[in-house]
Amino acid sequence: MLDLDRKIVTLLRHNARRSISELASELGITRATVRQHLEKLERSGEIVGYTLILKADVQEQPVRGITLIEVEGRATARVVSSLGGLPNVSVIHTTCGKWDLLVEISAESMADLDQLLGRIRMVPGITSSETHLILATPRSTRARL
């Protein structure tokens, strides 16, 4: 990816609704150049789409954590489905190694987190879990409002 492409992507990560004119103005280049680079990034698959970010997606709850989960046998799909129904579960990753799933969770308080972890541990198919609190996020590529 060219340096100009990276600059365009960086600006769009912060606000994907920026117009081509705005991008051109901020970068000091022509609208035609921006359009050409965007089309190239889309054709090559570097940019696969643009998305809507809701307030709930970026409003971080005070208590956040990562829960590592071990799943018995072939229960992964059932466990993922159950966890996906919990409102305080924001992301579920499948992994390899000791842990089968890495789950990003959040809660309003430590007491709420304790209740959430209790619900997670009760999901049929989960044999073990380990939770780590997130203290800070010094870098993220997720869009922020």
N, C-alpha and C positions, 0 to 999 in steps of 0.2 A: 504494500500500500504506500503510495506517495505521501510526502509530508503534507501536501495540500489536502489530500483525501482524509488524512488523520485529523486535520484542523476542522474540516467540514463535519466529520463524524462526531468530534468532540462537541461542537456547537449544537448539533442535532440531539446529542445525548442529553443535553441540558434543556432543550426545548425543540422537540421534533416538529412543532408547528411553525417554526421560523420560515418565512417566505424566502424564495430564491433571492429576491431583492435585498432582504435583510442580511442573508449570508454573504452576498457579494459585497455589500457595503462594509460589513465587519471585517472581511478578509482583504478588502481593497482590490477586488478583481471584478470582471464583468459577470453579468447574469448568465450569459451564454457559457462561460467557463464553468460556473457552478453547476448549471444544468447538465453540461457534458460530463462532469465528474460524477454527479449523482446518478445519471443514467448508466455510466460505466460500473459504478459500485453496485447498483441494483442488478445489472446483467450478470456480473461476475459472482453474485451471491453474497458479497460482503454485507450489503444491506438487504435483509430478507423481509423487512416490513416496518411499519410505523405503528405505534400503539397508543392507546389511551391509558393514562395513569390516573387512578382515582385517589381522592384524599386519603381513604383508608389504606391504600397501598403504600403511602409514604409517611403516614403518621405512625411513628414508632411508639409502641407501648413501653412503659418504663422498665419492664423486666423482659429480657430476651435471652434465649438460650439455644443451644444446639443439643439435640438428643440423638445419641447413637443407639441403634436398635438391632438386636439379633432376632432373626425370624426362624421359626422351626420349619424344616422341610420345604414344602412347596407352597407355603402360605403367604408368600410375598404379595401377590396381587390382592388377596383378601385383606391383608394388613394395610396396604397402601390405600385401598378403597375406604376402609374404616377410618384411618387417620385423615384422609382427605375430607371427611365430613366434619372434622373438628374445626370450629372457626378460628382457634388460636394457632393452628398449624398453617404456616404461610408457604413453606416449600418442603418438598420431599425429594430426596436424591437416593437412587440406588447406588450401592458401592460394592467393592470387593474387599476381601480381607476378613478380619474378625467380625466387623459389623456389616449388616446387610443394608441398612438404611441410615441416612443422615437427615434429620428432620429439624427445620428451623421453627421455633415456637416463640410465643410472646404472651405476656399477661399484664394485667394492671398492677398486680402486687405479688409478693412472694407467696402469700396465702393462695391466691388464684393460680399461681404457677404450681404449687403443691397439689391443688385439686386437678389441674390439667395433667400432671404427671401420673396421678392416680388413675385417671381415665385412660391414659395411654397404656399403662401397665396392665390394665384389665382387657385390652384388646386381644381376642383369641389369636394365637399364633406367635405372639411376642414372648420370647424366652428370657431376654435380658435387655437391659438398657443402661445407659450412662449419660448423664446430662451435665453440660458445661454452661455456665452463665457467660453471656457476652457482656464485657465491660464497656467496650467502645468499638467503633468501626472507623478506623483511620482512613480507609480507602474502599470504595465500592464503585462498580461500573453501573449500578442501577441508577436509573434516572431519579432525580430529586426535583421537587417543585420549589 
